[in-house]
């Protein structure tokens, strides 16, 4: 965005506001949520059990939601921090 004419001297939040854009952190969060949705519903060729565990659907505390997920635990932090790394 600094390469756009007239934006080189503006701060990051100001540039985002002028261009009517969301922050990079927010866009990454949305991308992770979309990828999680696609994994859960089988819209991508990634095994759900490699990254998430679905809670027991018969559990009455979920209020009828069969898609309550928990994250699998890994020894390496790389898997925890980068969900999109599965696509590489």
SEFIZA-3560 file (N, C-alpha, C; in Angstrom, 3 decimals):
REM SEFIZA-3560
<numar><xx>0.820</xx><yy>-1.198</yy><zz>0.000</zz><atom>N</atom></numar>
<numar><xx>0.000</xx><yy>0.000</yy><zz>0.000</zz><atom>CA</atom></numar>
<numar><xx>0.859</xx><yy>1.255</yy><zz>0.000</zz><atom>C</atom></numar>
<numar><xx>2.100</xx><yy>1.144</yy><zz>0.441</zz><atom>N</atom></numar>
<numar><xx>2.960</xx><yy>2.314</yy><zz>0.435</zz><atom>CA</atom></numar>
<numar><xx>3.299</xx><yy>2.727</yy><zz>-0.989</zz><atom>C</atom></numar>
<numar><xx>3.175</xx><yy>1.821</yy><zz>-1.933</zz><atom>N</atom></numar>
<numar><xx>3.526</xx><yy>2.125</yy><zz>-3.321</zz><atom>CA</atom></numar>
<numar><xx>2.449</xx><yy>2.932</yy><zz>-4.027</zz><atom>C</atom></numar>
<numar><xx>1.283</xx><yy>3.014</yy><zz>-3.454</zz><atom>N</atom></numar>
<numar><xx>0.235</xx><yy>3.816</yy><zz>-4.061</zz><atom>CA</atom></numar>
<numar><xx>0.567</xx><yy>5.290</yy><zz>-3.883</zz><atom>C</atom></numar>
<numar><xx>0.299</xx><yy>6.069</yy><zz>-4.908</zz><atom>N</atom></numar>
<numar><xx>0.622</xx><yy>7.480</yy><zz>-4.875</zz><atom>CA</atom></numar>
<numar><xx>-0.136</xx><yy>8.174</yy><zz>-3.743</zz><atom>C</atom></numar>
<numar><xx>0.604</xx><yy>8.900</yy><zz>-2.924</zz><atom>N</atom></numar>
<numar><xx>0.019</xx><yy>9.668</yy><zz>-1.834</zz><atom>CA</atom></numar>
<numar><xx>-0.125</xx><yy>8.911</yy><zz>-0.524</zz><atom>C</atom></numar>
<numar><xx>0.271</xx><yy>7.655</yy><zz>-0.479</zz><atom>N</atom></numar>
<numar><xx>0.103</xx><yy>6.857</yy><zz>0.731</zz><atom>CA</atom></numar>
<numar><xx>1.414</xx><yy>6.567</yy><zz>1.446</zz><atom>C</atom></numar>
<numar><xx>2.538</xx><yy>6.990</yy><zz>0.902</zz><atom>N</atom></numar>
<numar><xx>3.838</xx><yy>6.621</yy><zz>1.465</zz><atom>CA</atom></numar>
<numar><xx>4.110</xx><yy>7.251</yy><zz>2.827</zz><atom>C</atom></numar>
<numar><xx>3.501</xx><yy>8.375</yy><zz>3.134</zz><atom>N</atom></numar>
<numar><xx>3.768</xx><yy>9.025</yy><zz>4.408</zz><atom>CA</atom></numar>
<numar><xx>2.695</xx><yy>8.760</yy><zz>5.466</zz><atom>C</atom></numar>
<numar><xx>1.714</xx><yy>7.913</yy><zz>5.157</zz><atom>N</atom></numar>
<numar><xx>0.632</xx><yy>7.609</yy><zz>6.101</zz><atom>CA</atom></numar>
<numar><xx>0.982</xx><yy>6.385</yy><zz>6.940</zz><atom>C</atom></numar>
<numar><xx>0.452</xx><yy>6.348</yy><zz>8.140</zz><atom>N</atom></numar>
<numar><xx>0.587</xx><yy>5.185</yy><zz>9.010</zz><atom>CA</atom></numar>
<numar><xx>-0.320</xx><yy>4.054</yy><zz>8.508</zz><atom>C</atom></numar>
<numar><xx>-0.026</xx><yy>2.826</yy><zz>8.918</zz><atom>N</atom></numar>
<numar><xx>-0.754</xx><yy>1.650</yy><zz>8.461</zz><atom>CA</atom></numar>
<numar><xx>-2.263</xx><yy>1.743</yy><zz>8.713</zz><atom>C</atom></numar>
<numar><xx>-2.713</xx><yy>2.073</yy><zz>9.935</zz><atom>N</atom></numar>
<numar><xx>-4.165</xx><yy>2.168</yy><zz>10.154</zz><atom>CA</atom></numar>
<numar><xx>-4.841</xx><yy>3.234</yy><zz>9.289</zz><atom>C</atom></numar>
<numar><xx>-4.148</xx><yy>4.321</yy><zz>9.041</zz><atom>N</atom></numar>
<numar><xx>-4.709</xx><yy>5.382</yy><zz>8.207</zz><atom>CA</atom></numar>
<numar><xx>-4.862</xx><yy>4.910</yy><zz>6.770</zz><atom>C</atom></numar>
<numar><xx>-3.829</xx><yy>4.212</yy><zz>6.256</zz><atom>N</atom></numar>
<numar><xx>-3.907</xx><yy>3.680</yy><zz>4.890</zz><atom>CA</atom></numar>
<numar><xx>-5.053</xx><yy>2.685</yy><zz>4.756</zz><atom>C</atom></numar>
<numar><xx>-5.198</xx><yy>1.815</yy><zz>5.759</zz><atom>N</atom></numar>
<numar><xx>-6.292</xx><yy>0.844</yy><zz>5.720</zz><atom>CA</atom></numar>
<numar><xx>-7.646</xx><yy>1.545</yy><zz>5.699</zz><atom>C</atom></numar>
<numar><xx>-7.772</xx><yy>2.562</yy><zz>6.502</zz><atom>N</atom></numar>
<numar><xx>-9.024</xx><yy>3.308</yy><zz>6.583</zz><atom>CA</atom></numar>
<numar><xx>-9.333</xx><yy>4.009</yy><zz>5.254</zz><atom>C</atom></numar>
<numar><xx>-8.332</xx><yy>4.644</yy><zz>4.662</zz><atom>N</atom></numar>
<numar><xx>-8.536</xx><yy>5.356</yy><zz>3.394</zz><atom>CA</atom></numar>
<numar><xx>-8.901</xx><yy>4.403</yy><zz>2.254</zz><atom>C</atom></numar>
<numar><xx>-8.302</xx><yy>3.207</yy><zz>2.263</zz><atom>N</atom></numar>
<numar><xx>-8.549</xx><yy>2.229</yy><zz>1.206</zz><atom>CA</atom></numar>
<numar><xx>-9.714</xx><yy>1.305</yy><zz>1.516</zz><atom>C</atom></numar>
<numar><xx>-10.344</xx><yy>1.493</yy><zz>2.687</zz><atom>N</atom></numar>
<numar><xx>-11.484</xx><yy>0.692</yy><zz>3.106</zz><atom>CA</atom></numar>
<numar><xx>-11.129</xx><yy>-0.803</yy><zz>3.134</zz><atom>C</atom></numar>
<numar><xx>-9.994</xx><yy>-1.128</yy><zz>3.773</zz><atom>N</atom></numar>
<numar><xx>-9.510</xx><yy>-2.502</yy><zz>3.886</zz><atom>CA</atom></numar>
<numar><xx>-9.447</xx><yy>-2.928</yy><zz>5.349</zz><atom>C</atom></numar>
<numar><xx>-9.467</xx><yy>-4.239</yy><zz>5.568</zz><atom>N</atom></numar>
<numar><xx>-9.274</xx><yy>-4.796</yy><zz>6.904</zz><atom>CA</atom></numar>
<numar><xx>-7.780</xx><yy>-5.020</yy><zz>7.120</zz><atom>C</atom></numar>
<numar><xx>-7.367</xx><yy>-5.162</yy><zz>8.367</zz><atom>N</atom></numar>
<numar><xx>-5.959</xx><yy>-5.390</yy><zz>8.673</zz><atom>CA</atom></numar>
<numar><xx>-5.536</xx><yy>-6.783</yy><zz>8.204</zz><atom>C</atom></numar>
<numar><xx>-4.255</xx><yy>-6.965</yy><zz>8.019</zz><atom>N</atom></numar>
<numar><xx>-3.717</xx><yy>-8.247</yy><zz>7.596</zz><atom>CA</atom></numar>
<numar><xx>-4.011</xx><yy>-9.324</yy><zz>8.637</zz><atom>C</atom></numar>
<numar><xx>-3.923</xx><yy>-8.983</yy><zz>9.906</zz><atom>N</atom></numar>
<numar><xx>-4.231</xx><yy>-9.934</yy><zz>10.974</zz><atom>CA</atom></numar>
<numar><xx>-5.676</xx><yy>-10.423</yy><zz>10.872</zz><atom>C</atom></numar>
<numar><xx>-6.607</xx><yy>-9.515</yy><zz>10.616</zz><atom>N</atom></numar>
<numar><xx>-8.014</xx><yy>-9.867</yy><zz>10.482</zz><atom>CA</atom></numar>
<numar><xx>-8.237</xx><yy>-10.734</yy><zz>9.245</zz><atom>C</atom></numar>
<numar><xx>-7.605</xx><yy>-10.388</yy><zz>8.123</zz><atom>N</atom></numar>
<numar><xx>-7.767</xx><yy>-11.172</yy><zz>6.899</zz><atom>CA</atom></numar>
<numar><xx>-7.214</xx><yy>-12.577</yy><zz>7.062</zz><atom>C</atom></numar>
<numar><xx>-6.112</xx><yy>-12.731</yy><zz>7.812</zz><atom>N</atom></numar>
<numar><xx>-5.564</xx><yy>-14.064</yy><zz>8.070</zz><atom>CA</atom></numar>
<numar><xx>-6.505</xx><yy>-14.876</yy><zz>8.952</zz><atom>C</atom></numar>
<numar><xx>-7.109</xx><yy>-14.239</yy><zz>9.944</zz><atom>N</atom></numar>
<numar><xx>-8.067</xx><yy>-14.910</yy><zz>10.805</zz><atom>CA</atom></numar>
<numar><xx>-9.255</xx><yy>-15.414</yy><zz>9.992</zz><atom>C</atom></numar>
<numar><xx>-9.788</xx><yy>-14.585</yy><zz>9.117</zz><atom>N</atom></numar>
<numar><xx>-10.909</xx><yy>-14.980</yy><zz>8.272</zz><atom>CA</atom></numar>
<numar><xx>-10.511</xx><yy>-16.142</yy><zz>7.362</zz><atom>C</atom></numar>
<numar><xx>-9.314</xx><yy>-16.092</yy><zz>6.789</zz><atom>N</atom></numar>
<numar><xx>-8.841</xx><yy>-17.173</yy><zz>5.928</zz><atom>CA</atom></numar>
<numar><xx>-8.716</xx><yy>-18.479</yy><zz>6.715</zz><atom>C</atom></numar>
<numar><xx>-8.226</xx><yy>-18.418</yy><zz>7.962</zz><atom>N</atom></numar>
<numar><xx>-8.126</xx><yy>-19.613</yy><zz>8.799</zz><atom>CA</atom></numar>
<numar><xx>-9.507</xx><yy>-20.179</yy><zz>9.123</zz><atom>C</atom></numar>
<numar><xx>-10.472</xx><yy>-19.307</yy><zz>9.399</zz><atom>N</atom></numar>
<numar><xx>-11.830</xx><yy>-19.770</yy><zz>9.690</zz><atom>CA</atom></numar>
<numar><xx>-12.474</xx><yy>-20.417</yy><zz>8.465</zz><atom>C</atom></numar>
<numar><xx>-12.249</xx><yy>-19.845</yy><zz>7.302</zz><atom>N</atom></numar>
<numar><xx>-12.789</xx><yy>-20.416</yy><zz>6.070</zz><atom>CA</atom></numar>
<numar><xx>-12.162</xx><yy>-21.779</yy><zz>5.799</zz><atom>C</atom></numar>
<numar><xx>-10.841</xx><yy>-21.896</yy><zz>5.990</zz><atom>N</atom></numar>
<numar><xx>-10.170</xx><yy>-23.177</yy><zz>5.784</zz><atom>CA</atom></numar>
<numar><xx>-10.663</xx><yy>-24.207</yy><zz>6.794</zz><atom>C</atom></numar>
<numar><xx>-10.873</xx><yy>-23.807</yy><zz>8.036</zz><atom>N</atom></numar>
<numar><xx>-11.403</xx><yy>-24.725</yy><zz>9.047</zz><atom>CA</atom></numar>
<numar><xx>-12.778</xx><yy>-25.229</yy><zz>8.641</zz><atom>C</atom></numar>
<numar><xx>-13.641</xx><yy>-24.356</yy><zz>8.166</zz><atom>N</atom></numar>
<numar><xx>-14.977</xx><yy>-24.741</yy><zz>7.690</zz><atom>CA</atom></numar>
<numar><xx>-14.861</xx><yy>-25.755</yy><zz>6.556</zz><atom>C</atom></numar>
<numar><xx>-13.976</xx><yy>-25.489</yy><zz>5.602</zz><atom>N</atom></numar>
<numar><xx>-13.813</xx><yy>-26.391</yy><zz>4.462</zz><atom>CA</atom></numar>
<numar><xx>-13.290</xx><yy>-27.755</yy><zz>4.893</zz><atom>C</atom></numar>
<numar><xx>-12.402</xx><yy>-27.789</yy><zz>5.877</zz><atom>N</atom></numar>
<numar><xx>-11.878</xx><yy>-29.064</yy><zz>6.377</zz><atom>CA</atom></numar>
<numar><xx>-12.983</xx><yy>-29.855</yy><zz>7.067</zz><atom>C</atom></numar>
<numar><xx>-13.772</xx><yy>-29.196</yy><zz>7.916</zz><atom>N</atom></numar>
<numar><xx>-14.828</xx><yy>-29.875</yy><zz>8.667</zz><atom>CA</atom></numar>
<numar><xx>-15.876</xx><yy>-30.469</yy><zz>7.745</zz><atom>C</atom></numar>
<numar><xx>-16.260</xx><yy>-29.744</yy><zz>6.714</zz><atom>N</atom></numar>
<numar><xx>-17.324</xx><yy>-30.203</yy><zz>5.822</zz><atom>CA</atom></numar>
<numar><xx>-16.804</xx><yy>-30.951</yy><zz>4.594</zz><atom>C</atom></numar>
<numar><xx>-15.516</xx><yy>-31.259</yy><zz>4.564</zz><atom>N</atom></numar>
<numar><xx>-14.956</xx><yy>-32.085</yy><zz>3.500</zz><atom>CA</atom></numar>
<numar><xx>-14.875</xx><yy>-31.416</yy><zz>2.149</zz><atom>C</atom></numar>
<numar><xx>-14.743</xx><yy>-30.108</yy><zz>2.111</zz><atom>N</atom></numar>
<numar><xx>-14.678</xx><yy>-29.386</yy><zz>0.843</zz><atom>CA</atom></numar>
<numar><xx>-13.256</xx><yy>-29.314</yy><zz>0.288</zz><atom>C</atom></numar>
<numar><xx>-12.269</xx><yy>-29.725</yy><zz>1.074</zz><atom>N</atom></numar>
<numar><xx>-10.878</xx><yy>-29.808</yy><zz>0.633</zz><atom>CA</atom></numar>
<numar><xx>-10.368</xx><yy>-31.202</yy><zz>0.964</zz><atom>C</atom></numar>
<numar><xx>-9.322</xx><yy>-31.611</yy><zz>0.293</zz><atom>N</atom></numar>
<numar><xx>-8.783</xx><yy>-32.950</yy><zz>0.482</zz><atom>CA</atom></numar>
<numar><xx>-7.761</xx><yy>-32.966</yy><zz>1.619</zz><atom>C</atom></numar>
<numar><xx>-8.225</xx><yy>-32.641</yy><zz>2.813</zz><atom>N</atom></numar>
<numar><xx>-7.405</xx><yy>-32.642</yy><zz>4.023</zz><atom>CA</atom></numar>
<numar><xx>-8.160</xx><yy>-33.442</yy><zz>5.073</zz><atom>C</atom></numar>
<numar><xx>-7.474</xx><yy>-34.372</yy><zz>5.719</zz><atom>N</atom></numar>
<numar><xx>-8.121</xx><yy>-35.207</yy><zz>6.725</zz><atom>CA</atom></numar>
<numar><xx>-8.386</xx><yy>-34.397</yy><zz>7.991</zz><atom>C</atom></numar>
<numar><xx>-9.632</xx><yy>-34.365</yy><zz>8.397</zz><atom>N</atom></numar>
<numar><xx>-10.053</xx><yy>-33.626</yy><zz>9.588</zz><atom>CA</atom></numar>
<numar><xx>-9.312</xx><yy>-34.106</yy><zz>10.825</zz><atom>C</atom></numar>
<numar><xx>-9.108</xx><yy>-35.406</yy><zz>10.939</zz><atom>N</atom></numar>
<numar><xx>-8.506</xx><yy>-35.975</yy><zz>12.143</zz><atom>CA</atom></numar>
<numar><xx>-7.028</xx><yy>-35.650</yy><zz>12.293</zz><atom>C</atom></numar>
<numar><xx>-6.394</xx><yy>-35.136</yy><zz>11.249</zz><atom>N</atom></numar>
<numar><xx>-4.996</xx><yy>-34.733</yy><zz>11.364</zz><atom>CA</atom></numar>
<numar><xx>-4.844</xx><yy>-33.441</yy><zz>12.167</zz><atom>C</atom></numar>
<numar><xx>-5.893</xx><yy>-32.636</yy><zz>12.244</zz><atom>N</atom></numar>
<numar><xx>-5.783</xx><yy>-31.325</yy><zz>12.885</zz><atom>CA</atom></numar>
<numar><xx>-6.803</xx><yy>-31.066</yy><zz>13.983</zz><atom>C</atom></numar>
<numar><xx>-7.968</xx><yy>-31.716</yy><zz>13.906</zz><atom>N</atom></numar>
<numar><xx>-9.031</xx><yy>-31.470</yy><zz>14.877</zz><atom>CA</atom></numar>
<numar><xx>-9.622</xx><yy>-32.776</yy><zz>15.366</zz><atom>C</atom></numar>
<numar><xx>-10.292</xx><yy>-32.700</yy><zz>16.503</zz><atom>N</atom></numar>
<numar><xx>-11.111</xx><yy>-33.800</yy><zz>17.009</zz><atom>CA</atom></numar>
<numar><xx>-12.509</xx><yy>-33.245</yy><zz>17.204</zz><atom>C</atom></numar>
<numar><xx>-13.511</xx><yy>-33.956</yy><zz>16.670</zz><atom>N</atom></numar>
<numar><xx>-14.887</xx><yy>-33.563</yy><zz>16.922</zz><atom>CA</atom></numar>
<numar><xx>-15.311</xx><yy>-34.121</yy><zz>18.262</zz><atom>C</atom></numar>
<numar><xx>-15.993</xx><yy>-33.309</yy><zz>19.044</zz><atom>N</atom></numar>
<numar><xx>-16.513</xx><yy>-33.766</yy><zz>20.325</zz><atom>CA</atom></numar>
<numar><xx>-17.608</xx><yy>-34.788</yy><zz>20.060</zz><atom>C</atom></numar>
<numar><xx>-17.937</xx><yy>-35.560</yy><zz>21.067</zz><atom>N</atom></numar>
<numar><xx>-18.969</xx><yy>-36.579</yy><zz>20.949</zz><atom>CA</atom></numar>
<numar><xx>-20.306</xx><yy>-35.916</yy><zz>20.608</zz><atom>C</atom></numar>
<numar><xx>-20.918</xx><yy>-36.244</yy><zz>19.452</zz><atom>N</atom></numar>
<numar><xx>-22.192</xx><yy>-35.591</yy><zz>19.077</zz><atom>CA</atom></numar>
<numar><xx>-23.350</xx><yy>-35.967</yy><zz>19.999</zz><atom>C</atom></numar>
<numar><xx>-23.209</xx><yy>-37.055</yy><zz>20.756</zz><atom>N</atom></numar>
<numar><xx>-24.269</xx><yy>-37.443</yy><zz>21.681</zz><atom>CA</atom></numar>
<numar><xx>-24.206</xx><yy>-36.677</yy><zz>22.994</zz><atom>C</atom></numar>
<numar><xx>-23.176</xx><yy>-35.854</yy><zz>23.158</zz><atom>N</atom></numar>
<numar><xx>-23.020</xx><yy>-35.082</yy><zz>24.381</zz><atom>CA</atom></numar>
<numar><xx>-24.117</xx><yy>-34.018</yy><zz>24.440</zz><atom>C</atom></numar>
<numar><xx>-24.905</xx><yy>-34.024</yy><zz>25.476</zz><atom>N</atom></numar>
<numar><xx>-26.044</xx><yy>-33.105</yy><zz>25.570</zz><atom>CA</atom></numar>
<numar><xx>-25.619</xx><yy>-31.676</yy><zz>25.884</zz><atom>C</atom></numar>
<numar><xx>-24.378</xx><yy>-31.476</yy><zz>26.322</zz><atom>N</atom></numar>
<numar><xx>-23.940</xx><yy>-30.121</yy><zz>26.661</zz><atom>CA</atom></numar>
<numar><xx>-23.630</xx><yy>-29.288</yy><zz>25.426</zz><atom>C</atom></numar>
<numar><xx>-23.642</xx><yy>-29.875</yy><zz>24.227</zz><atom>N</atom></numar>
<numar><xx>-23.344</xx><yy>-29.125</yy><zz>23.011</zz><atom>CA</atom></numar>
<numar><xx>-24.575</xx><yy>-28.431</yy><zz>22.438</zz><atom>C</atom></numar>
<numar><xx>-25.722</xx><yy>-28.654</yy><zz>23.030</zz><atom>N</atom></numar>
<numar><xx>-26.971</xx><yy>-28.028</yy><zz>22.584</zz><atom>CA</atom></numar>
<numar><xx>-27.276</xx><yy>-28.344</yy><zz>21.128</zz><atom>C</atom></numar>
<numar><xx>-27.043</xx><yy>-29.578</yy><zz>20.730</zz><atom>N</atom></numar>
<numar><xx>-27.395</xx><yy>-30.016</yy><zz>19.391</zz><atom>CA</atom></numar>
<numar><xx>-26.384</xx><yy>-29.675</yy><zz>18.321</zz><atom>C</atom></numar>
<numar><xx>-25.241</xx><yy>-29.134</yy><zz>18.687</zz><atom>N</atom></numar>
<numar><xx>-24.225</xx><yy>-28.782</yy><zz>17.699</zz><atom>CA</atom></numar>
<numar><xx>-23.221</xx><yy>-29.932</yy><zz>17.574</zz><atom>C</atom></numar>
<numar><xx>-23.228</xx><yy>-30.660</yy><zz>16.445</zz><atom>N</atom></numar>
<numar><xx>-22.307</xx><yy>-31.795</yy><zz>16.306</zz><atom>CA</atom></numar>
<numar><xx>-20.912</xx><yy>-31.381</yy><zz>15.848</zz><atom>C</atom></numar>
<numar><xx>-20.645</xx><yy>-30.100</yy><zz>15.691</zz><atom>N</atom></numar>
<numar><xx>-19.374</xx><yy>-29.640</yy><zz>15.136</zz><atom>CA</atom></numar>
<numar><xx>-18.479</xx><yy>-28.957</yy><zz>16.165</zz><atom>C</atom></numar>
<numar><xx>-18.636</xx><yy>-29.286</yy><zz>17.415</zz><atom>N</atom></numar>
<numar><xx>-17.744</xx><yy>-28.762</yy><zz>18.451</zz><atom>CA</atom></numar>
<numar><xx>-16.387</xx><yy>-29.423</yy><zz>18.259</zz><atom>C</atom></numar>
<numar><xx>-15.337</xx><yy>-28.623</yy><zz>18.082</zz><atom>N</atom></numar>
<numar><xx>-14.023</xx><yy>-29.181</yy><zz>17.784</zz><atom>CA</atom></numar>
<numar><xx>-13.019</xx><yy>-28.828</yy><zz>18.870</zz><atom>C</atom></numar>
<numar><xx>-12.004</xx><yy>-29.656</yy><zz>18.977</zz><atom>N</atom></numar>
<numar><xx>-10.847</xx><yy>-29.367</yy><zz>19.803</zz><atom>CA</atom></numar>
<numar><xx>-9.620</xx><yy>-29.552</yy><zz>18.928</zz><atom>C</atom></numar>
<numar><xx>-8.563</xx><yy>-28.874</yy><zz>19.273</zz><atom>N</atom></numar>
<numar><xx>-7.336</xx><yy>-28.937</yy><zz>18.493</zz><atom>CA</atom></numar>
<numar><xx>-6.475</xx><yy>-30.074</yy><zz>19.015</zz><atom>C</atom></numar>
<numar><xx>-5.934</xx><yy>-30.875</yy><zz>18.097</zz><atom>N</atom></numar>
<numar><xx>-5.000</xx><yy>-31.930</yy><zz>18.493</zz><atom>CA</atom></numar>
<numar><xx>-3.727</xx><yy>-31.296</yy><zz>19.022</zz><atom>C</atom></numar>
<numar><xx>-3.070</xx><yy>-31.962</yy><zz>19.945</zz><atom>N</atom></numar>
<numar><xx>-1.840</xx><yy>-31.444</yy><zz>20.526</zz><atom>CA</atom></numar>
<numar><xx>-0.637</xx><yy>-31.981</yy><zz>19.762</zz><atom>C</atom></numar>
<numar><xx>0.316</xx><yy>-31.101</yy><zz>19.487</zz><atom>N</atom></numar>
<numar><xx>1.512</xx><yy>-31.463</yy><zz>18.745</zz><atom>CA</atom></numar>
<numar><xx>2.750</xx><yy>-31.135</yy><zz>19.569</zz><atom>C</atom></numar>
<numar><xx>3.831</xx><yy>-31.807</yy><zz>19.225</zz><atom>N</atom></numar>
<numar><xx>5.091</xx><yy>-31.512</yy><zz>19.893</zz><atom>CA</atom></numar>
<numar><xx>5.743</xx><yy>-30.267</yy><zz>19.304</zz><atom>C</atom></numar>
<numar><xx>5.482</xx><yy>-29.978</yy><zz>18.037</zz><atom>N</atom></numar>
<numar><xx>6.099</xx><yy>-28.834</yy><zz>17.372</zz><atom>CA</atom></numar>
<numar><xx>5.120</xx><yy>-27.676</yy><zz>17.303</zz><atom>C</atom></numar>
<numar><xx>5.603</xx><yy>-26.471</yy><zz>17.523</zz><atom>N</atom></numar>
<numar><xx>4.742</xx><yy>-25.289</yy><zz>17.465</zz><atom>CA</atom></numar>
<numar><xx>4.345</xx><yy>-24.924</yy><zz>16.045</zz><atom>C</atom></numar>
<numar><xx>5.038</xx><yy>-25.445</yy><zz>15.052</zz><atom>N</atom></numar>
<numar><xx>4.731</xx><yy>-25.093</yy><zz>13.659</zz><atom>CA</atom></numar>
<numar><xx>3.311</xx><yy>-25.496</yy><zz>13.290</zz><atom>C</atom></numar>
<numar><xx>2.844</xx><yy>-26.646</yy><zz>13.762</zz><atom>N</atom></numar>
<numar><xx>1.490</xx><yy>-27.089</yy><zz>13.445</zz><atom>CA</atom></numar>
<numar><xx>0.440</xx><yy>-26.253</yy><zz>14.165</zz><atom>C</atom></numar>
<numar><xx>0.771</xx><yy>-25.776</yy><zz>15.333</zz><atom>N</atom></numar>
<numar><xx>-0.187</xx><yy>-24.995</yy><zz>16.116</zz><atom>CA</atom></numar>
<numar><xx>-0.395</xx><yy>-23.618</yy><zz>15.487</zz><atom>C</atom></numar>
<numar><xx>0.669</xx><yy>-22.994</yy><zz>15.024</zz><atom>N</atom></numar>
<numar><xx>0.609</xx><yy>-21.613</yy><zz>14.571</zz><atom>CA</atom></numar>
<numar><xx>0.174</xx><yy>-21.441</yy><zz>13.121</zz><atom>C</atom></numar>
<numar><xx>0.277</xx><yy>-22.481</yy><zz>12.307</zz><atom>N</atom></numar>
<numar><xx>0.009</xx><yy>-22.312</yy><zz>10.884</zz><atom>CA</atom></numar>
<numar><xx>-0.927</xx><yy>-23.394</yy><zz>10.388</zz><atom>C</atom></numar>
<numar><xx>-2.214</xx><yy>-23.122</yy><zz>10.437</zz><atom>N</atom></numar>
<numar><xx>-3.204</xx><yy>-24.051</yy><zz>9.919</zz><atom>CA</atom></numar>
<numar><xx>-3.076</xx><yy>-24.176</yy><zz>8.410</zz><atom>C</atom></numar>
<numar><xx>-2.792</xx><yy>-23.088</yy><zz>7.721</zz><atom>N</atom></numar>
<numar><xx>-2.717</xx><yy>-23.106</yy><zz>6.267</zz><atom>CA</atom></numar>
<numar><xx>-1.477</xx><yy>-23.832</yy><zz>5.760</zz><atom>C</atom></numar>
<numar><xx>-0.551</xx><yy>-24.207</yy><zz>6.631</zz><atom>N</atom></numar>
<numar><xx>0.648</xx><yy>-24.903</yy><zz>6.183</zz><atom>CA</atom></numar>
<numar><xx>0.335</xx><yy>-26.284</yy><zz>5.619</zz><atom>C</atom></numar>
<numar><xx>-0.862</xx><yy>-26.796</yy><zz>5.861</zz><atom>N</atom></numar>
<numar><xx>-1.232</xx><yy>-28.105</yy><zz>5.333</zz><atom>CA</atom></numar>
<numar><xx>-1.388</xx><yy>-28.066</yy><zz>3.822</zz><atom>C</atom></numar>
<numar><xx>-1.573</xx><yy>-26.905</yy><zz>3.261</zz><atom>N</atom></numar>
<numar><xx>-1.774</xx><yy>-26.794</yy><zz>1.824</zz><atom>CA</atom></numar>
<numar><xx>-0.482</xx><yy>-26.761</yy><zz>1.042</zz><atom>C</atom></numar>
<numar><xx>0.652</xx><yy>-26.621</yy><zz>1.716</zz><atom>N</atom></numar>
<numar><xx>1.936</xx><yy>-26.529</yy><zz>1.016</zz><atom>CA</atom></numar>
<numar><xx>2.439</xx><yy>-27.861</yy><zz>0.561</zz><atom>C</atom></numar>
//
